[in-house]
Amino acid sequence: MKSLAILMSFFSISAFAQTVLVDGKYNIDPAHTRVGFEVGHFVFSKVQGRFNEVSGTFDVSRDLKKCNLNVTIPVSSIDTAVAQRDTHLKSADFFDAAKFPQMIFKSKKCSGTLEDLKIVGDLTIKGVTREVSMDAEYQGSAKDPWGNQRAAFTADFEVKRSDFKFKFNEMMELGPQVGDKIEVELISEMTLDQGKPKK
């Protein structure tokens, strides 16, 4: 998944002249951000999906003590390309979107370097908060044709369904129908907060 993240970030940024990363608060650009996931299915296979909506901010600084990432994802935006499955995932068996409409991540500590960044923070799903650790990378920065300062980051981490009170756990002969471990990947473009972004 990491190679895909790097490739997508290259195409999104490389069309513009590279610039030095500017410290400051960046707003996640929902139109150029992807939150994808992969989970085991029937033990021997995988199901992939994504969340089509995401918002948040990233305070970026070479002084990592000043770095701070906040991400909000509406659960109802889940998309696995199968409508019936998406409806089930929004139900109380899984995300219970009616009762818990958002997933939220708030960072607590950043370490390493921006090019090889470890972000530790609290992830809240279904009212349950667990600490997770992201491996993140800075991919590049540029000014777009409208004068917005942009930066691209990727991140990936793993969570367990069982940590967040997901009820669905049907078994088959080989094991669980749906795996417990979920691999998550974030590919994001962000714009430096300079008031309302230009278009």
Secondary structure, 3 states (H helix, E strand, C coil): CHHHHHHHHHHHHCCCCECCCCCEEEEEEEEEEEEEEEEEECCCEEEEEEECCCEEEEEECCCHHHCEEEEEEEHHHEECCCHHHHHHHHCCCCCCCCCCCEEEEEEEEEEEECCEEEEEEEEEECCEEEEEEEEEEEEEEEECCCCCEEEEEEEEEEEEHHHHCCCCCCEECCEECEEEEEEEEEEEEEEECCCCCCC
